[in-house]
Amino acid sequence: MNSDEFRQAAKQLTDYIADYIEGLRTRSVVPDVEPGYLNELVPDAPPEQGEPWINLFNDIEPVIMKGMTHWHSPRFHAYFPTANSYPAICGDMLSTALACIGFTWNAAPSCTELEMRMMDWLAQMLGLPDYFHFKNGGPGGGVIQTTASESTLIAILGARTKILQKYGLDNKITNNDDDDDENGENKDSKRYDLLGRMVAYTSNQSHSSVEKASMLSATRIRLLPVNDEDFSMDVDALRRRIVADHERGLIPMIVIATLGTTNTCAFDDLYKIGQLCSEFEIWLHVDAAYAGSAFVCPELRHYMNGIEYATSFTVNPHKWLLVNFDCNAFWVKDKSLIEDAFNVNPVYLKHENQNRILDYRHWQIPLGRRFRSLKMWFVFRSYGVDGLQKHIRKQIELAQLFGQLLKTDERFELIDEIRMGLVCFRLRGSNEMNEKLLQTINHGREIFLTPSKVNDKFIIRFAICARTTNENDVFYSWSLIRQYAEHLFDL
């Protein structure tokens, strides 16, 4: 494909994308396919000779769209939102075209510096503490990761390194039998002992990625109970567990608090947890992957009361801030806490400016990194703070509307307070009834919802996801849910 052919293909694809997004209401949300459907549509071997663009374009509908769940349909109400907007698509196009790998400042100066500025913009928009900002000249700052899952793992590894440093050790296993400290104790043996005693804490409602991060880092984890009334972490249980672990000779290392859990959008009491972490000198990581975006609205910032205790904080702009996946924002109070955990410095990556500005390769697990800040820059400038606030407020209003509709029908019950864009509900009846209702709804393919379970109750999650969802879509979805309930159970 030469440049002229690219111009033609890109124009054709751009028109297709715009038509696709604007026409999503005409498509079934969930595809009508079975596992393995693609095997009959795509050959099991690559072509020997290249094909013309038109062949590829003509296969999009029968091959890809045939098996696509339409996450940006106005009637997609599953999981949590994944953001999408035209400015973000444009930013991703430019990032893909530049195709740089910004592991050091020298490798792509604008990639590093725009990311630093966008992280400061976002920290300011969310009302985060000054110590998370680069512009204040302090030790803290922010970085774009792939997902909140990766940020949680990085926080755990950073907290682990901080404990090792407290005992005079670094993060590097030497496997050197002669590497002893001043007391004659082998450093590797001491390091292994400490690693085996470290403990992480979170609630049993935290995201599954927290448990996975503990597995990947070989860290012991305590899944703490939650309060019955709002499903937030039981802080008294956290204190008891920390004290008990201290008495056993273990080392409380990190607490992962959640602002907006996946199951019910519950908010842990950050202030009380923060005080506890401060008392015991424990790293506090705050996972606000979904709900954190809402803090662009000042009236919602009370949910993060106590943020001043946070050592690290993460939010996914790719969930609710109209920036396409992947784009996770991660801030740390002191960047050395992360850099010390990941600092490997071969000669071929060194450059003459490395002591004058940061290299983001020291802030992440992989070496390579995309120019993700471009899509943030495009979105923030296109919408402005006001536009993003309107988007968040509108989606919360739509969730409240669905909640009001539920309250008009005594066959249904709300499970928890509606705080953001998620509504958790169920039929007044058995778990089996609710499972059957959800299965029937999703098999209809006109709307898509997902389940959860709290206190042994099967619940149905209704999330406002798409940028284009409006009041009519909510009324339509509610009408379908009621119809399915009536047909299934003659209620």
Secondary structure as UniProt FT lines:
FT   HELIX           3..22
FT   HELIX           24..26
FT   TURN            35..36
FT   HELIX           37..40
FT   HELIX           53..59
FT   HELIX           60..64
FT   HELIX           65..67
FT   TURN            71..72
FT   TURN            74..75
FT   HELIX           86..98
FT   TURN            105..107
FT   HELIX           109..126
FT   HELIX           130..132
FT   TURN            134..137
FT   STRAND          141..145
FT   HELIX           148..166
FT   TURN            167..168
FT   TURN            177..178
FT   TURN            182..183
FT   HELIX           187..197
FT   STRAND          198..203
FT   TURN            204..205
FT   HELIX           208..216
FT   TURN            217..218
FT   STRAND          220..224
FT   TURN            228..230
FT   HELIX           235..247
FT   TURN            248..249
FT   STRAND          251..259
FT   TURN            262..264
FT   HELIX           270..280
FT   STRAND          283..287
FT   TURN            289..290
FT   HELIX           291..296
FT   HELIX           298..304
FT   TURN            305..306
FT   HELIX           307..309
FT   STRAND          312..315
FT   HELIX           317..320
FT   STRAND          328..332
FT   HELIX           336..342
FT   HELIX           347..349
FT   TURN            352..356
FT   HELIX           360..363
FT   HELIX           373..407
FT   TURN            410..411
FT   STRAND          412..414
FT   STRAND          422..427
FT   HELIX           431..444
FT   STRAND          450..454
FT   TURN            455..456
FT   STRAND          457..463
FT   TURN            467..468
FT   HELIX           471..489
//
